[in-house]
Amino acid sequence: MSRLHHNIAPWPALHLFLHSLKALITGGASGIGECTAKHFSKHGAKVVIADIQDELAHSVVNSIGHSNSTYIHCDVTNEDHVMNAVDKTVSTYGKLDIMFNNAGIADRPKPRIIDNEKSDFERVMSINVTGVFLGMKHAARVMVPARSGTIISTASLGSGIGGAATHAYTCSKHAVVGLTRNLAVELGQFGIRVNCLSPYALATPLAKNFLELDDEGLENAMSFMANLKGVTLKAEDVANAALFLASDEARYVSGQNLFIDGGFGIVNSAIKLFNYPESS
């Protein structure tokens, strides 16, 4: 080994700890929210799960443990519910360090805009945009006086490209990115970071219902279309990204939309420059 290699210190391992931090996760009863709640708790955080799926949420709390988690029924389109969820987090654990706006829905695919109903569009926007706005608003209400905290929201691959989802869903996730950027500018002066996550499709209840596929069918379809081969996106991968953004390892990261899509969103499908023979 050369002298140069002898003089290089090992790359430090990331220690993503959330000890003493308190997190509120909307849509925390299933899918990405459930996985993230368990992941945050595993790394030391106390977690409040906010959802409308009472039975599933209580099951998650039982799995995590009542000493490290609690549940509050919360419809994110109802401002009183969101305000109460934030207030309960503070009253139960003394503060709110991490707000993860994860609750969301998707409407049934109708490719032609003339076939889309106004009521369906408004429902998606109400949960996916207004719900995020309310989570951000009430998280800021308690974080600004503390001059600390981090706000994370779930966007989507559809926040960066067209044609990957319905009109309403795509519009809503673009809006989440806009809210994230605007709020990052507003709250930076208080030491509060604001980011969002944009995952590729993965086997969650929302995606499976949207595509009418089971876990295996959805993962096979997504793997076939994926840019990055040899790995299948799981909820744990998104939870890991949320953990990073919530941790001190990301202490100077704000206003970002982190894509977890294996490069899918940057591919121009019309260009076939890098096609290799099957035998390579």
C-alpha positions as CSV (number, residue, x, y, z in Angstrom):
1,M,0.0,0.0,0.0
2,S,1.3,3.4,-0.9
3,R,2.2,6.1,1.7
4,L,-0.8,8.1,0.4
5,H,-3.1,5.3,1.4
6,H,-1.5,4.9,4.8
7,N,-2.1,8.6,5.5
8,I,-5.8,8.5,4.6
9,A,-8.1,8.2,7.6
10,P,-11.0,5.8,7.3
11,W,-14.2,7.5,6.2
12,P,-16.3,8.2,9.3
13,A,-19.4,6.1,9.7
14,L,-22.7,8.1,9.9
15,H,-24.3,7.9,13.3
16,L,-27.8,9.0,12.7
17,F,-29.2,9.3,16.3
18,L,-32.4,11.0,17.3
19,H,-32.0,10.6,21.0
20,S,-34.2,13.0,23.0
21,L,-35.9,14.2,19.8
22,K,-39.7,14.3,19.5
23,A,-41.4,13.6,16.2
24,L,-45.0,13.9,14.9
25,I,-45.8,11.8,11.8
26,T,-49.1,12.2,9.9
27,G,-50.2,9.1,8.0
28,G,-48.1,7.1,10.5
29,A,-50.4,4.1,10.7
30,S,-49.3,2.4,7.5
31,G,-46.8,2.5,4.6
32,I,-44.0,4.9,4.7
33,G,-45.3,6.6,7.8
34,E,-45.5,3.4,9.8
35,C,-42.0,2.4,8.7
36,T,-40.6,5.8,9.5
37,A,-42.2,5.9,12.9
38,K,-40.6,2.6,13.8
39,H,-37.3,3.7,12.3
40,F,-37.3,7.0,14.2
41,S,-38.1,5.2,17.5
42,K,-35.3,2.6,16.8
43,H,-32.9,5.5,16.6
44,G,-34.0,7.2,19.8
45,A,-36.9,9.4,19.0
46,K,-40.3,9.6,20.8
47,V,-43.0,9.4,18.2
48,V,-46.6,10.7,17.9
49,I,-48.6,9.0,15.2
50,A,-51.4,11.0,13.7
51,D,-53.8,9.2,11.4
52,I,-57.5,8.4,10.8
53,Q,-56.9,4.6,10.8
54,D,-57.4,4.0,14.5
55,E,-57.0,0.3,14.7
56,L,-53.8,0.2,12.5
57,A,-52.3,3.1,14.5
58,H,-52.9,1.4,17.8
59,S,-51.2,-1.7,16.4
60,V,-48.1,0.4,15.4
61,V,-48.0,2.0,18.9
62,N,-48.1,-1.5,20.5
63,S,-45.3,-2.6,18.2
64,I,-43.1,0.4,19.1
65,G,-44.0,0.5,22.7
66,H,-46.2,2.9,24.7
67,S,-43.1,4.4,26.4
68,N,-41.8,5.6,23.1
69,S,-44.9,6.4,21.1
70,T,-48.5,7.5,21.2
71,Y,-51.4,8.0,18.8
72,I,-53.9,10.8,18.1
73,H,-56.7,10.6,15.7
74,C,-56.1,13.3,13.1
75,D,-57.7,14.2,9.8
76,V,-55.1,16.5,8.2
77,T,-57.7,18.5,6.4
78,N,-59.2,19.6,9.7
79,E,-57.1,22.4,11.2
80,D,-58.3,21.7,14.7
81,H,-57.1,18.1,14.4
82,V,-53.7,19.2,13.2
83,M,-53.4,21.9,15.9
84,N,-54.4,19.3,18.5
85,A,-51.9,16.8,17.2
86,V,-49.0,19.3,17.5
87,D,-50.2,20.5,21.0
88,K,-50.5,16.9,22.2
89,T,-46.9,16.2,21.1
90,V,-45.7,19.2,23.0
91,S,-47.8,18.4,26.1
92,T,-46.8,14.7,26.1
93,Y,-43.1,15.0,25.3
94,G,-42.3,18.7,26.1
95,K,-41.5,19.8,22.5
96,L,-41.7,19.1,18.8
97,D,-38.4,18.6,17.0
98,I,-39.5,16.8,13.8
99,M,-42.7,17.3,11.8
100,F,-43.1,14.7,9.1
101,N,-46.1,15.5,6.8
102,N,-46.6,12.2,5.3
103,A,-50.4,11.7,4.9
104,G,-51.5,11.6,1.4
105,I,-53.9,10.0,-1.1
106,A,-54.1,9.3,-4.8
107,D,-57.1,9.4,-7.1
108,R,-58.1,6.8,-9.7
109,P,-56.2,7.2,-13.0
110,K,-58.2,8.9,-15.7
111,P,-55.8,10.0,-18.4
112,R,-58.1,12.5,-20.1
113,I,-58.6,15.7,-18.1
114,I,-62.2,15.9,-19.4
115,D,-63.0,12.7,-17.5
116,N,-61.7,14.0,-14.2
117,E,-64.2,15.2,-11.6
118,K,-63.8,18.4,-9.7
119,S,-64.7,16.7,-6.4
120,D,-61.9,14.1,-6.9
121,F,-59.4,16.8,-7.7
122,E,-60.3,18.9,-4.7
123,R,-60.2,15.9,-2.4
124,V,-56.6,15.1,-3.4
125,M,-55.5,18.7,-3.1
126,S,-57.2,19.0,0.3
127,I,-55.3,16.1,1.8
128,N,-52.0,16.3,-0.1
129,V,-51.6,20.1,-0.1
130,T,-53.8,21.7,2.5
131,G,-52.9,18.9,4.9
132,V,-49.2,19.6,4.4
133,F,-49.8,23.3,4.7
134,L,-51.6,22.9,8.0
135,G,-48.8,20.6,9.3
136,M,-46.2,23.1,8.4
137,K,-48.2,26.0,9.9
138,H,-48.7,24.4,13.3
139,A,-45.2,22.9,13.4
140,A,-43.9,26.4,12.8
141,R,-46.1,27.8,15.5
142,V,-44.2,25.8,18.2
143,M,-40.8,25.6,16.4
144,V,-40.3,29.3,15.8
145,P,-40.3,30.2,19.6
146,A,-37.9,27.3,20.2
147,R,-35.7,28.5,17.2
148,S,-35.1,24.9,16.2
149,G,-36.7,22.0,14.4
150,T,-37.0,20.2,11.1
151,I,-40.0,19.8,8.8
152,I,-40.1,17.0,6.3
153,S,-42.9,16.3,3.8
154,T,-43.6,13.4,1.4
155,A,-43.8,14.6,-2.2
156,S,-43.3,12.1,-5.0
157,L,-41.4,11.3,-8.2
158,G,-44.4,13.0,-9.8
159,S,-43.2,16.3,-8.2
160,G,-40.4,16.5,-10.8
161,I,-41.8,15.0,-14.0
162,G,-45.1,14.8,-15.9
163,G,-47.0,11.7,-17.0
164,A,-46.1,9.5,-14.0
165,A,-49.4,10.0,-12.1
166,T,-52.9,11.6,-12.4
167,H,-53.4,15.3,-12.9
168,A,-54.5,15.9,-9.3
169,Y,-51.7,13.9,-7.7
170,T,-49.0,15.4,-9.9
171,C,-50.3,18.9,-9.2
172,S,-50.5,18.2,-5.5
173,K,-46.9,17.0,-5.2
174,H,-45.5,19.9,-7.2
175,A,-47.3,22.1,-4.7
176,V,-45.6,20.3,-1.8
177,V,-42.2,21.2,-3.3
178,G,-43.3,24.8,-3.6
179,L,-44.5,25.0,0.0
180,T,-41.2,23.3,1.1
181,R,-39.1,25.9,-0.7
182,N,-41.1,28.9,0.4
183,L,-41.1,27.8,4.0
184,A,-37.4,27.0,4.0
185,V,-36.8,30.6,3.1
186,E,-39.1,31.9,5.8
187,L,-38.0,29.7,8.6
188,G,-34.2,29.6,8.0
189,Q,-33.8,32.7,10.1
190,F,-35.0,30.7,13.1
191,G,-32.7,27.7,12.5
192,I,-35.5,25.5,11.2
193,R,-34.9,23.3,8.2
194,V,-37.6,22.3,5.7
195,N,-37.2,19.6,3.1
196,C,-39.3,17.0,1.2
197,L,-38.8,13.5,-0.1
198,S,-39.8,12.2,-3.6
199,P,-39.8,8.5,-3.8
200,Y,-40.3,6.2,-6.8
201,A,-43.3,3.9,-6.6
202,L,-43.1,1.3,-3.9
203,A,-45.4,-1.3,-2.3
204,T,-47.5,0.8,0.1
205,P,-51.2,0.5,0.6
206,L,-51.7,3.8,-1.4
207,A,-49.7,2.6,-4.4
208,K,-51.2,-0.9,-4.4
209,N,-54.7,0.5,-4.3
210,F,-53.8,3.0,-7.0
211,L,-52.4,0.4,-9.4
212,E,-54.6,-2.5,-8.2
213,L,-51.6,-4.8,-7.7
214,D,-50.3,-6.8,-4.7
215,D,-46.8,-6.3,-3.3
216,E,-45.1,-8.7,-5.7
217,G,-47.0,-7.5,-8.8
218,L,-46.2,-3.8,-8.0
219,E,-42.6,-4.4,-7.2
220,N,-42.1,-6.5,-10.4
221,A,-43.7,-3.8,-12.5
222,M,-41.7,-1.0,-10.9
223,S,-38.5,-3.0,-11.2
224,F,-39.1,-3.6,-14.9
225,M,-39.5,0.1,-15.5
226,A,-36.8,1.3,-13.1
227,N,-33.6,2.9,-14.2
228,L,-31.5,1.4,-11.3
229,K,-31.6,-2.3,-11.6
230,G,-30.7,-5.0,-9.0
231,V,-32.4,-3.3,-6.1
232,T,-36.1,-2.8,-5.2
233,L,-37.3,0.3,-3.5
234,K,-38.7,-0.4,0.0
235,A,-40.4,1.8,2.6
236,E,-37.2,1.3,4.7
237,D,-35.3,3.2,2.0
238,V,-37.6,6.2,2.3
239,A,-37.5,6.0,6.1
240,N,-33.7,6.1,5.9
241,A,-33.8,9.2,3.8
242,A,-36.2,10.8,6.3
243,L,-33.9,9.8,9.2
244,F,-31.0,11.5,7.4
245,L,-32.9,14.7,6.9
246,A,-34.1,14.7,10.5
247,S,-30.6,14.1,11.9
248,D,-27.7,16.4,12.5
249,E,-25.9,14.8,9.5
250,A,-28.2,17.0,7.4
251,R,-27.9,20.1,9.6
252,Y,-27.1,22.4,6.7
253,V,-29.6,20.9,4.3
254,S,-32.8,22.9,3.7
255,G,-35.2,23.7,0.9
256,Q,-34.3,20.5,-0.9
257,N,-36.5,17.9,-2.7
258,L,-34.6,14.6,-2.2
259,F,-35.4,12.1,-5.0
260,I,-35.3,8.5,-4.0
261,D,-35.9,7.2,-7.5
262,G,-32.8,5.4,-8.7
263,G,-32.3,8.1,-11.3
264,F,-35.7,7.4,-13.0
265,G,-36.7,11.1,-13.0
266,I,-33.7,12.2,-15.0
267,V,-34.1,9.6,-17.8
268,N,-35.3,10.8,-21.2
269,S,-36.9,7.6,-22.5
270,A,-36.5,8.8,-26.1
271,I,-32.8,8.5,-25.9
272,K,-31.3,5.0,-26.1
273,L,-27.6,5.9,-26.0
274,F,-26.7,3.5,-23.2
275,N,-28.4,0.3,-24.3
276,Y,-26.2,-2.7,-23.8
277,P,-26.5,-6.1,-25.4
278,E,-28.2,-8.7,-23.2
279,S,-24.9,-10.7,-23.0
280,S,-22.9,-7.8,-21.5
